[in-house]
């Protein structure tokens, strides 16, 4: 049986891969300047999201009988519909919102999912955040939000949509905690991927108004980043998320996920896409926040083991 400490390590590794999606997405978008003008940014990103999860879905099915069996299970489809729809809403809102806000504003407002997770946990989850966990939430939010410099927020459509995206990501974290305790993680991963592929495809067609928008998936410079997004950013990450998150308080998991912008900044700097400033040291607040929560949860190990439930 996976332990809480193994879950922490597993979800931390998820953030390492999620940080890489920043570079792979940027590489793909940089290769599609003509298509962006022709089909719109929303249409192009819709295809990229649909294709990355299609790759993950196709890669998963041959190696897991449970993933294949889930496609005929009503309960697994219900769980996948919830998780897939929440992820899709988060991706779409973030994608539309980032067109009119700076990267630092997007990072800060998206990082509010840590706060939303703590607040929603009080209403939805059976594992309420403690005072020490709330302190970790505040430190992690500041660290994630200011890692690219102080955000200059003017409340417009882009900012509002990005806050809504953070809300849906928080809901996804909480419902993952609940659903993966009742359903097989591999099964619900399979159905949630299918929901994402269908939903993102419909969105791409509506946003672009042209069925030929699908051609962006096989343009030069796009195939390799899409494979990385599908196999690592989607398949590996969502499998680990669904397998491990149920062993942690949802708020603790959200704080761990907030490490993503740290790795995204490092990877972007390595690829020459962004400049690293002194603001990167704000990432230390993320580390401190996680240490506080880890110390708090370590003292409550028996309770968390009970919450985890049977394998």
PyMOL commands that set and color helices and strands:
alter all, ss='L'
color gray80, all
select helices_A, chain A and resi 4-30+33-39+41-61+65-72+74-100+103-110+113-123+131-145+157-182+185-208+211-218+223-247+250-257+260-270+278-298+301-308
alter helices_A, ss='H'
color red, helices_A
deselect
rebuild
show_as cartoon
